[in-house]
Amino acid sequence: VQLQASGGGLVRAGGSLTLSCVASKSTADINYMAWYRQSPGKGRELVAGDAVRGPFTFSRDNAKNIAYLHLTDLKPEDSGVYYCYACDRGADYWGKGTLVTVSS
């Protein structure tokens, strides 16, 4: 499974962004999808995904084979590289990441 993430950018604190992750196969057939974030000096952490709730909203559009991460009320500490993740038939797949920078 190939994953292509996009939608990152520079946004002011309090702003919003929607990240997109296009999968190379039908997302309806992918067991699990999620978004992770890696901030400078930190490890990769889970942000949101299937059956995972957090401050941001994860959703899928299986008709378009896209997973989304809706980022709202962003804070500078939300800055980092956001990675799309999929687990399909026991194998892990990662996209290349998209950078989100939140200015204060």
N, C-alpha and C positions, 0 to 999 in steps of 0.2 A: 504494500500500500504506500503510495506516495502522497505526501501532504504538503500543500502550499499555503502558507499563512501570509496574510496581508492586512493592511488597515492601520498599522502603527503610525506614529507621528508625534509631533510636538503639540502639547495641549496645555492650557493654563489650569491651575488648580481649580477644582469645581466643575471642570468640563467633562465631556463624554467622548467616547470613541467606541466603535464597533469593529472588532477584529473578525476576519473571515478565514476559514480553513477549508480549502477545496481538496477533496479526496479523489484519488484516481480510480476508486471503485464506489459502488453504491454504499452510501453511509448506512443505509438500512440493513446492510449485511455485516457491518462492523460491530463487534461485540460491545466495545466501550470506547468512548472518546472523552478527552478532557483538554484543558489548557493549564500550562505551567508557566511560572515566571522565574527568571533568574536575574537577580539584582546584583550590582557590583559587589564583589567580596562575599557573596552568599551562594548557597546551593540552590538547585532548582526546587521550587515549591509548587504544590498543587494550588491552583486558584479556583477552578470550578470545572465541573464535568457531569457526566451522567450520574444522577443520584447523589451529587455532591453539591451542597449549598454553601454559599459564601456571600460576600458583599456584592459580587458581580454575577450576572446571569448567563448561564450557558444554554444554548439551544441548538437544535439541528433542523435543517431543512433537507429531508431525505429525497425530496423530488429534485433538488439541485445538487445533492452530494456535498453540501456545505455545512460546517459547524461554525457557530458564532460565539463570540464572547462579548457581551455588552458591558462596557466599562462606564460607570457613572460616578459623579461626585469624586473625581479623581484627586489624589493627593500626591505630593512629590515622592512619598515613599512607595507609591505604586509604580514608579518608573522601573524599567527593566526590559529585558528581552522576553517576549511571550512566545511560548512554543506550543504548537498543537501536537497532541499525542493521541495515538490510537492503539488499542490492543485488539488484535484480530486473530482468532484461532491460536491463542497462546503466544503470539509474536508481538513485540513492541515496535512501534513506528513513531518517528519524530519528524516534524517539519523543521525547516531551517530557522524559524523564529522571525518575529517582527518586533522592532524596537519601539517602545513607548516611553516618551520623556514628558514628565509633568513638571512644569515650571511653577514656582511659588509666586 
